[in-house]
Amino acid sequence: MSFRLGGGSTMLIKRASGMRIVCHAGAVWISEYRRFDDSVLQAGESLTVHSDRDVVLSGLPDAQVALLSRGGQAQRAAATHHCAGQPEFLT
């Protein structure tokens, strides 16, 4: 699944274990529940979540992001919930 997080938009990914977060453009802030070290990805960078915690994504101020499951397949919105704003989903 690929989408754009505009300014003020956030997304919550429930139980993100094994999820690979890829930043294609802009920058995305990533905060994992009960972890004190947040991450910021720039265009071309990625991060794989190794815990089963919830993760919040936010564009800084905008980002184009892709979510990939362990097998590299696009993860669909069933595991996500929009907290604020509306991410623009890309095909």
DSSP file (Angstrom, degrees, kcal/mol; ACC not computed):
  #  RESIDUE AA STRUCTURE BP1 BP2  ACC     N-H-->O    O-->H-N    N-H-->O    O-->H-N    TCO  KAPPA ALPHA  PHI   PSI    X-CA   Y-CA   Z-CA
    1    1 A M              0   0    0      0, 0.0    66,-2.5     0, 0.0     2,-0.4   0.000 360.0 360.0 360.0 131.1    0.0    0.0    0.0
    2    2 A S  E     +AB  66  90A   0     88,-0.8    88,-3.4    64,-0.2     2,-0.3  -0.960 360.0 156.6-121.7 139.3    1.4    3.4   -1.0
    3    3 A F  E     -AB  65  89A   0     62,-2.9    62,-3.1    -2,-0.4     2,-0.5  -0.969  37.7-115.4-155.2 165.4    0.0    6.7    0.2
    4    4 A R  E     -AB  64  88A   0     84,-2.9    84,-2.5    -2,-0.3     2,-0.8  -0.942  17.9-154.2-109.7 127.5    0.8   10.4    0.8
    5    5 A L  E     -A   63   0A   0     58,-3.1    58,-1.6    -2,-0.5     3,-0.1  -0.895  19.7-160.3 -99.5 108.0    0.7   11.8    4.4
    6    6 A G    >   -     0   0    0     -2,-0.8     3,-2.3    56,-0.2    53,-0.5  -0.260  39.9 -61.0 -79.7 172.4    0.0   15.5    4.1
    7    7 A G  T 3  S+     0   0    0      1,-0.3    -1,-0.2    51,-0.1    55,-0.1  -0.309 126.6  14.2 -54.8 130.3    0.7   18.1    6.7
    8    8 A G  T 3  S+     0   0    0     51,-0.4     2,-0.3     1,-0.3    -1,-0.3   0.349  97.8 124.4  84.7  -5.8   -1.2   17.3    9.9
    9    9 A S    <   +     0   0    0     -3,-2.3    50,-0.9    52,-0.3     2,-0.3  -0.689  34.5 178.5 -88.9 139.8   -2.1   13.7    8.8
   10   10 A T  E     -CD  58  84A   0     74,-2.1    73,-0.9    -2,-0.3    74,-0.9  -0.938  11.9-157.2-132.3 159.4   -1.1   10.8   11.0
   11   11 A M  E     -CD  57  82A   0     46,-2.1    46,-2.9    -2,-0.3     2,-0.5  -1.000   6.8-148.7-138.6 136.7   -1.7    7.1   10.7
   12   12 A L  E     -CD  56  81A   0     69,-2.9    69,-2.4    -2,-0.4     2,-0.6  -0.911   7.7-161.7-104.6 127.4   -1.8    4.4   13.3
   13   13 A I  E     -CD  55  80A   0     42,-3.4    42,-2.3    -2,-0.5     3,-0.4  -0.948  16.3-141.1-108.5 117.2   -0.6    0.9   12.4
   14   14 A K  S    S-     0   0    0     65,-2.1    40,-0.1    -2,-0.6    39,-0.1  -0.575  75.4  -8.2 -79.4 136.7   -1.8   -1.7   14.8
   15   15 A R  S    S-     0   0    0     -2,-0.3    -1,-0.2    37,-0.2    39,-0.2   0.915  75.4-174.0  43.3  70.6    0.5   -4.6   15.8
   16   16 A A    >   +     0   0    0     37,-2.4     3,-2.6    -3,-0.4    33,-0.3   0.227  20.8 151.8 -85.2  12.5    3.1   -3.6   13.2
   17   17 A S  T 3  S+     0   0    0      1,-0.3    33,-0.2    33,-0.1    53,-0.2  -0.181  74.7   6.9 -51.9 128.0    5.5   -6.6   13.7
   18   18 A G  T 3  S+     0   0    0     31,-2.8    -1,-0.3     1,-0.3     2,-0.3   0.357  93.0 140.7  82.9  -5.7    7.4   -7.3   10.4
   19   19 A M    <   -     0   0    0     -3,-2.6    30,-2.8    30,-0.2     2,-0.6  -0.523  41.8-149.5 -73.0 131.6    6.0   -4.3    8.7
   20   20 A R  E     -FE  48  68A   0     48,-3.4    48,-2.7    -2,-0.3     2,-0.5  -0.918   7.6-158.0-102.4 125.0    8.5   -2.5    6.4
   21   21 A I  E     -FE  47  67A   0     26,-3.4    26,-2.1    -2,-0.6     2,-0.5  -0.910   9.9-169.9-105.6 121.8    7.9    1.3    6.2
   22   22 A V  E     -FE  46  66A   0     44,-2.8    44,-2.4    -2,-0.5     2,-0.7  -0.949  13.6-150.5-117.5 129.2    9.5    2.9    3.1
   23   23 A C  E     + E   0  65A   0     22,-2.7    21,-3.0    -2,-0.5    22,-0.4  -0.885  18.1 173.8 -98.1 114.4    9.7    6.6    2.5
   24   24 A H  E     +     0   0A   0     40,-3.1     2,-0.3    -2,-0.7    41,-0.2   0.767  67.9   4.5 -90.8 -29.0    9.6    7.4   -1.2
   25   25 A A  E    S+ E   0  64A   0     39,-1.3    39,-2.2    18,-0.1    -1,-0.3  -0.990 113.9   2.2-154.5 151.2    9.4   11.2   -1.0
   26   26 A G  E    S- E   0  63A   0     -2,-0.3    17,-1.0    37,-0.2     2,-0.3  -0.446  94.1 -63.5  73.5-144.6    9.6   13.9    1.7
   27   27 A A  E     -G   42   0A   0     35,-1.7    33,-2.6    15,-0.2     2,-0.4  -0.995  39.6-157.4-144.2 144.2   10.2   12.7    5.3
   28   28 A V  E     -GE  41  59A   0     13,-2.2    13,-2.7    -2,-0.3     2,-0.4  -0.989  10.2-143.8-128.0 132.8    8.1   10.6    7.7
   29   29 A W  E     -GE  40  58A   0     29,-3.5    29,-1.8    -2,-0.4     2,-0.4  -0.785  18.1-163.0 -92.2 135.5    8.2   10.6   11.5
   30   30 A I  E     -GE  39  57A   0      9,-3.3     9,-2.6    -2,-0.4     2,-0.5  -0.983   9.2-177.3-126.4 125.4    7.7    7.1   13.1
   31   31 A S  E     - E   0  56A   0     25,-2.4    25,-2.9    -2,-0.4     2,-0.4  -0.985  11.5-154.9-125.6 123.6    6.9    6.6   16.8
   32   32 A E  E >   - E   0  55A   0     -2,-0.5     3,-1.8    23,-0.2    23,-0.2  -0.826  34.1 -99.1 -99.0 132.9    6.6    3.1   18.2
   33   33 A Y  T 3  S+     0   0    0     21,-2.9     3,-0.1    -2,-0.4    -1,-0.1  -0.210 104.2   4.3 -53.1 130.5    4.3    2.6   21.3
   34   34 A R  T 3  S+     0   0    0      1,-0.2     2,-0.4    19,-0.0    -1,-0.3   0.710 102.9 116.0  63.7  25.0    6.4    2.5   24.6
   35   35 A R    <   -     0   0    0     -3,-1.8    -1,-0.2     1,-0.1    -3,-0.1  -0.969  52.7-157.3-118.6 141.6    9.7    3.3   22.8
   36   36 A F  S    S+     0   0    0     -2,-0.4     2,-0.8     1,-0.1    -1,-0.1   0.580  74.3  76.6 -94.7 -10.5   11.6    6.4   23.6
   37   37 A D        -     0   0    0     -5,-0.1    -5,-0.2     2,-0.0    -1,-0.1  -0.830  65.5-167.9-107.5  98.1   13.6    6.6   20.4
   38   38 A D        -     0   0    0     -2,-0.8     2,-0.3    -7,-0.1    -7,-0.2  -0.309  10.9-138.0 -74.4 164.8   11.5    7.8   17.5
   39   39 A S  E     -G   30   0A   0     -9,-2.6    -9,-3.3    -2,-0.0     2,-0.4  -0.922   9.6-157.9-125.8 151.6   12.7    7.6   13.9
   40   40 A V  E     -G   29   0A   0     -2,-0.3     2,-0.4   -11,-0.2   -11,-0.2  -0.993  12.2-159.1-127.6 123.7   12.6   10.0   10.9
   41   41 A L  E     -G   28   0A   0    -13,-2.7   -13,-2.2    -2,-0.4     2,-0.2  -0.865   2.9-156.9-103.0 136.3   13.0    8.5    7.4
   42   42 A Q  E >   -G   27   0A   0     -2,-0.4     3,-2.3   -15,-0.2   -19,-0.3  -0.579  47.6 -61.8 -98.0 168.4   14.0   10.6    4.5
   43   43 A A  T 3  S+     0   0    0    -17,-1.0   -19,-0.2     1,-0.3    -1,-0.2  -0.249 126.8  22.5 -51.8 131.4   13.2    9.8    0.8
   44   44 A G  T 3  S+     0   0    0    -21,-3.0    -1,-0.3     1,-0.3     2,-0.2   0.307 100.9 109.6  92.3  -8.0   14.9    6.5   -0.1
   45   45 A E    <   -     0   0    0     -3,-2.3   -22,-2.7   -22,-0.4    -1,-0.3  -0.652  44.1-172.1-100.0 157.9   15.1    5.2    3.5
   46   46 A S  E     -F   22   0A   0     -2,-0.2     2,-0.3   -24,-0.2   -24,-0.2  -0.948   9.8-159.7-143.6 164.9   13.2    2.3    5.1
   47   47 A L  E     -F   21   0A   0    -26,-2.1   -26,-3.4    -2,-0.3     2,-0.5  -0.993  10.2-146.5-145.6 137.9   12.6    0.8    8.5
   48   48 A T  E     -F   20   0A   0     -2,-0.3     2,-0.5   -28,-0.3   -28,-0.2  -0.940  19.3-132.9-108.3 129.7   11.4   -2.7    9.6
   49   49 A V        -     0   0    0    -30,-2.8   -31,-2.8    -2,-0.5   -30,-0.2  -0.684  20.7-175.7 -81.9 125.7    9.3   -2.9   12.8
   50   50 A H        +     0   0    0     -2,-0.5     2,-0.2   -33,-0.2    -1,-0.1   0.398  59.8  65.6-105.8   1.5   10.6   -5.8   14.9
   51   51 A S  S    S-     0   0    0      2,-0.1   -33,-0.1   -35,-0.1    -2,-0.0  -0.733  82.2-120.5-117.0 169.9    8.0   -5.7   17.7
   52   52 A D  S    S+     0   0    0     -2,-0.2   -37,-0.2   -36,-0.2     2,-0.1   0.038  72.7 123.1 -96.5  26.1    4.3   -6.2   17.8
   53   53 A R        -     0   0    0    -38,-0.2   -37,-2.4     1,-0.1     2,-0.2  -0.356  69.9 -97.7 -82.9 164.8    3.7   -2.7   19.1
   54   54 A D        -     0   0    0    -39,-0.2   -21,-2.9   -40,-0.1     2,-0.4  -0.560  38.3-154.8 -78.3 149.1    1.5   -0.1   17.5
   55   55 A V  E     -CE  13  32A   0    -42,-2.3   -42,-3.4   -23,-0.2     2,-0.4  -0.982   5.5-151.5-130.1 138.2    3.3    2.5   15.4
   56   56 A V  E     -CE  12  31A   0    -25,-2.9   -25,-2.4    -2,-0.4     2,-0.4  -0.934  11.4-163.5-110.3 133.2    2.2    6.1   14.5
   57   57 A L  E     +CE  11  30A   0    -46,-2.9   -46,-2.1    -2,-0.4     2,-0.3  -0.895  10.5 174.3-113.1 144.3    3.3    7.7   11.2
   58   58 A S  E     -CE  10  29A   0    -29,-1.8   -29,-3.5    -2,-0.4   -48,-0.2  -0.979  29.5-120.2-149.3 137.6    3.3   11.4   10.4
   59   59 A G  E     - E   0  28A   0    -50,-0.9   -51,-0.4   -53,-0.5   -31,-0.2  -0.499  24.1-126.1 -75.3 146.0    4.5   13.4    7.4
   60   60 A L  E    S-     0   0A   0    -33,-2.6     2,-0.3     2,-0.5   -33,-0.1  -0.779  93.3 -45.3-120.8  84.9    7.2   16.1    8.1
   61   61 A P  E    S-     0   0A   0      0, 0.0     2,-0.3     0, 0.0   -52,-0.3  -0.894 135.7  -0.6 -79.0 -23.9    5.3   18.0    6.7
   62   62 A D  E     +     0   0A   0     -2,-0.3   -35,-1.7   -56,-0.1    -2,-0.5  -0.923  63.5 173.0-126.0 152.4    4.5   15.7    3.7
   63   63 A A  E     -AE   5  26A   0    -58,-1.6   -58,-3.1    -2,-0.3     2,-0.6  -0.987  28.3-141.0-153.9 147.8    5.7   12.2    2.8
   64   64 A Q  E     -AE   4  25A   0    -39,-2.2   -40,-3.1    -2,-0.3   -39,-1.3  -0.973  37.8-179.0-107.8 121.6    4.9    9.5    0.3
   65   65 A V  E     -AE   3  23A   0    -62,-3.1   -62,-2.9    -2,-0.6     2,-0.4  -0.884  21.2-159.3-127.7 147.7    5.1    6.2    2.1
   66   66 A A  E     -AE   2  22A   0    -44,-2.4   -44,-2.8    -2,-0.3     2,-0.5  -0.980   8.9-151.6-124.6 143.0    4.7    2.5    1.3
   67   67 A L  E     - E   0  21A   0    -66,-2.5     8,-1.7    -2,-0.4     2,-0.4  -0.965  16.0-175.0-113.1 126.8    3.9   -0.3    3.8
   68   68 A L  E     -HE  74  20A   0    -48,-2.7   -48,-3.4    -2,-0.5     6,-0.2  -0.966  16.6-136.2-123.7 138.1    5.2   -3.8    3.0
   69   69 A S    >   -     0   0    0      4,-3.3     3,-2.4    -2,-0.4   -50,-0.1  -0.232  44.1 -83.8 -80.1 178.1    4.5   -7.0    4.9
   70   70 A R  T 3  S+     0   0    0      1,-0.3   -52,-0.1   -53,-0.2    -1,-0.1   0.856 130.5  51.1 -51.7 -42.1    7.2   -9.5    5.7
   71   71 A G  T 3  S-     0   0    0      2,-0.1    -1,-0.3     1,-0.1     3,-0.1   0.417 121.2-106.0 -80.5   3.4    6.9  -11.2    2.3
   72   72 A G  S <  S+     0   0    0     -3,-2.4     2,-0.2     1,-0.3    -2,-0.1   0.423  77.2 135.0  88.9  -1.9    7.2   -7.8    0.5
   73   73 A Q        -     0   0    0      1,-0.1    -4,-3.3    -5,-0.1    -1,-0.3  -0.510  66.1 -94.9 -80.6 150.0    3.6   -7.6   -0.4
   74   74 A A  B     -H   68   0A   0     -6,-0.2     2,-0.4    -2,-0.2    -6,-0.2  -0.409  36.7-131.7 -63.7 134.9    1.6   -4.4    0.1
   75   75 A Q        -     0   0    0     -8,-1.7    -8,-0.2   -74,-0.2     2,-0.1  -0.758  22.1-136.3 -88.6 132.3   -0.2   -4.3    3.4
   76   76 A R    >   -     0   0    0     -2,-0.4     3,-1.5     1,-0.1     4,-0.1  -0.439  27.7 -96.0 -91.1 167.4   -3.8   -3.2    3.0
   77   77 A A  G >  S+     0   0    0      1,-0.3     3,-2.0     2,-0.2    -1,-0.1   0.477 102.1  92.8 -63.8  -5.8   -5.7   -0.8    5.3
   78   78 A A  G 3  S+     0   0    0      1,-0.3    -1,-0.3     3,-0.0    -3,-0.0   0.820  91.2  45.4 -58.8 -29.1   -7.2   -3.5    7.5
   79   79 A A  G <  S+     0   0    0     -3,-1.5   -65,-2.1   -66,-0.0     2,-0.3   0.355 108.0  74.2 -95.0   5.6   -4.2   -3.1    9.8
   80   80 A T  E <   -D   13   0A   0     -3,-2.0     2,-0.4   -67,-0.2   -67,-0.2  -0.843  53.5-169.8-123.1 157.7   -4.3    0.7    9.8
   81   81 A H  E     -D   12   0A   0    -69,-2.4   -69,-2.9    -2,-0.3     2,-0.5  -0.985  25.6-125.9-143.5 130.9   -6.5    3.4   11.3
   82   82 A H  E     -D   11   0A   0     -2,-0.4   -71,-0.2   -71,-0.2     3,-0.1  -0.669  23.2-177.0 -81.4 123.6   -6.4    7.1   10.4
   83   83 A C  E     -     0   0A   0    -73,-0.9     2,-0.3    -2,-0.5    -1,-0.2   0.885  66.8  -6.6 -86.8 -43.1   -5.9    9.2   13.5
   84   84 A A  E    S+D   10   0A   0    -74,-0.9   -74,-2.1     0, 0.0    -1,-0.3  -0.991 113.3   7.7-153.9 148.9   -6.1   12.7   12.0
   85   85 A G  S    S-     0   0    0     -2,-0.3   -77,-0.1   -76,-0.2   -75,-0.1  -0.114  87.1 -83.7  67.9-175.6   -6.2   14.2    8.6
   86   86 A Q        -     0   0    0     -3,-0.1   -80,-0.2   -77,-0.0    -1,-0.1  -0.916  32.2-141.1-133.8 108.9   -6.7   11.9    5.6
   87   87 A P        -     0   0    0      0, 0.0     2,-0.7     0, 0.0   -82,-0.2  -0.365  22.1-126.1 -61.3 145.8   -3.8   10.2    3.9
   88   88 A E  E     -B    4   0A   0    -84,-2.5   -84,-2.9    -2,-0.0     2,-0.3  -0.873  23.3-142.1 -98.1 112.6   -4.1   10.1    0.1
   89   89 A F  E     -B    3   0A   0     -2,-0.7     2,-0.3   -86,-0.3   -86,-0.3  -0.568  13.9-156.0 -79.6 135.4   -3.9    6.5   -1.0
   90   90 A L  E      B    2   0A   0    -88,-3.4   -88,-0.8    -2,-0.3    -1,-0.0  -0.799 360.0 360.0-109.6 151.3   -2.0    5.9   -4.3
   91   91 A T              0   0    0     -2,-0.3    -1,-0.1   -90,-0.1   -88,-0.1   0.429 360.0 360.0 -99.4 360.0   -2.3    2.9   -6.6
